[in-house]
Structures are given as C-alpha cells and as structure tokens.
Amino acid sequence: GIGQAIAVKLASEGARVVVNDLDEAPALATVALIRERGGEAVPCVGSVTEREFANRFVASALEAFDGIDIIVNNAGYTWDNVIQKMTDEQWYAIMDCHLTAPFRILRGNAAHRAPFMLRELVIRRRAGFKRPCRPVQRRVAGAALVRVRAAVEQEFREIHVAANDGGQERRGPALGQRVDRR
C-alpha cells in the first residue's frame, strides 16, 4: 500500500528504512523488496499504539543505522461512526493511532538524543481516497497533528529539521529530496 510505496521510494533515494507493519509477513515482504533493489531495511513489527512500540522502533533505527534522518508517520485507519453513536472505545482507538503514536515516536526519538540527527518529519494524514465526511475523532486528531508538526518545526528550527504533512503544502523538502546535513 501507501506505506510500502513510501518505504521503497525512500530506499531508492538512499535512505535506510525501518519498516513497520502490524503483521510480520507484509513487513518482511517490504524489507525483502527494498533489499532486492539494493536498499537497506530492517523490520519492526507491531502496533504503533503499543505503549513501548515507539522506543522499540527508535531503538531499531539507532541499532541498525546509528541514527534517524526522516520519520514518516503513515499509520492510520478509520472506524466511522456519527458522533452521537461513537463509543469511547472508538474515540480512543483513533486518537491512539493517529495522535498518541506519532507523539510517542517523536518523544522516543528525542529521548535517545536523536533529534539532533533528525532532518525531516513527515506526518501523513491523507487517506488515499476522498470521503465526503470524516468522523469527528479523525478530524480532531488531524487538527492536533497539524499543531504538533508546527511545534516540532519551531522547536527544532535551529538544527534544520523540516516538518511537513506529506501533502502539497510543504514547508520542508519534498519526500525523497536529499537534505543537506549540517
């Protein structure tokens, strides 16, 4: 899907990639595809919503590649329901995936002193298809991530971190564009 295409594209541009999927088979297939094309990749299987996932994900990158240059957050799903019928479980499931997980990955990156290695953060919230109405919890999570992106960009401006949403309104370099390491 979209995540595999992003991983393969980045690898084709020379990025070393930590591939995540809920299931081992798709993660290993993406790693194999990248390696077949001459790239470097390692898997980190699991749900981004698991409390310790972010630290494991960041540790995988640091162990395999000694650093993190780009973080792409492409995890997401929808659990549609109108607000009057939405359960707390639905609300928190979407918030955990679309908002809490990216926060934890950024925090895990910073905890390992890796923000000084980070050069681009892509928070991708596009679904790949247009819907006339998105559930309220996805709208709220998406709006909060816009602010997280802006805060990261402002906080790390001095160390030349670009933050964008993977869409057309880029503030930083295009996905796959080489970033000058200073």
N, C-alpha and C positions, 0 to 999 in steps of 0.2 A: 504494500500500500504506500501511502504518502511517506511514512517513516522510513521504509526501506529505500525509497527513491531519494530521500534527503541524504541518508547514510551513504548510499552508493555515489551520489554526486559529490559529496564532501570528500570521500575517499579518492575519487578520480582526480580531485584537485590537490591531493597530497595529504589530506587530513588523516590522522589515525583515529579510529572510531570505536567508542564503546557502544555496543548495540544492546538496546533493551527491548524486551517483549515480555508479556505475561507468561507466555509458553516457550519452552526451550526450543522446540522444533523450528518455529519461524526465526527466532534469534540466531540459531546456528546456521540456518539457511542463508540469512543475510550476511553473517560473518564469512561463510564459505564463498558467497558470490563476490564479496569485496576482495577476499584473498585470491580468488581465481583471476581477478582483474588486476592483480599486482598490488593491492592495497593492504593496509594493516588494520585489523579489527579484533576485538575481544567481546564476548557476550557478558551481559549482566542481567540475568533473568529474574523476573519478579515484578510485583505490582509497585508502581510509584507511590501508592498510598500506604504501603507498609511503613511503620514508624522508623525502622532502621535502614530502609532502602537507600535513601539519599546518601548516607555515609558509606554504604557499601558501593554505590555507584561511583562516587567521587574517589574512593579508595581504589577501585578497579582502574580508573584512568591514571591515577598517580602511580600505581604499581606497574602497570603495563607501559605507560608512555611518559612518566615523570612530569606530567603537567596537564593542564586543561587550557585550551585556546578558545573553544567555542562550546557553548551549551545550547542545544536545541531542545526545547520542550514541545513535543508533538503529541504527548499522551492526552487522550480525552475520549469521551463518549457522551451520549445523551440518554437521558431517562425522562422522556417527555411526560408532562402532566400539567394541567392548568393549576394555577396557584391554589385555588380552593380545594383541590383534590390532592395536592402534593403532600407527601408524608415527610416527617423529619428525616427518615432514612434516605429518601430521595434527595432532599436538600443537602445533607451532609455527604452523601456519596459523591455528588457532583463537585461540591466545594473541596473535598479531599483530593480529588483527581485534578481539578482544573485550577486550584488556587494553593492549597496547602502543599501539595507535592512539589510544584516549582519553587515555592518558598524554601522548603526543606533542602532541596538540591542546592540552591544559592547559599543557604546557611552552611551546609556541609562543605561546599567549596571554600567559603570564607574561613571555616574552622581549621582547614588544612593549610592556611596561608596561601591558598591558590588564587585568590582574586588578583594577585599581582602577576599571575600567569594568564588569566582570562583576558581574551581580546574581543570576543563577541558573544552576546547573549541573544538568542532568538526565542521569543515567546510566541509560539504559533497557536493561534486560536481560530483559524479558518477551518471549516468542516469539509471543504471539498465539494459541497453541494449547497445550493441556496434553499432556505426554508422561509416561508412567509412569517413564521412566528417561532421564536426560540423560547424555551421555558425560562422563567424568571431566574432560577438558580444559575443557569449558564450566562445570562446577561450580567448578573451581579459578579460572578467570578471573572468574566471577561473584562468588565469595567475595573475591577480591583487589580487585575494583572496589568492593565494599561498604566496604573499608578505605580505598581511595583517596578515595571520597566523604566518608567521615568525616574524613579528614585535610584535605581541601580545606575542608570546612566549618569545622573548628577553626582552620586557618591563616588563613582569610580572614574570620573572625567579625567582627573589628573594622570591616571595610569592608562589612558587611551582605550577604555572599554566602550565599544559601541553596543547599543541595545536597540533592537527593533522587533517588530512583530511578524516578520516573515512575509508581510504583505507589501502593497505598493507604496505605502507611506514610510519609507525607510529613513531613519535618522543616521544610521551607520552604513557600513559597507553591505553590498549585496551578498546573499548567501553564496558561499563558494568563492567570493572575491578574496584575494590574498590581503592580509592586513600586515602592515609594517610593524615588526616587533621592535619596540624602543627600549 
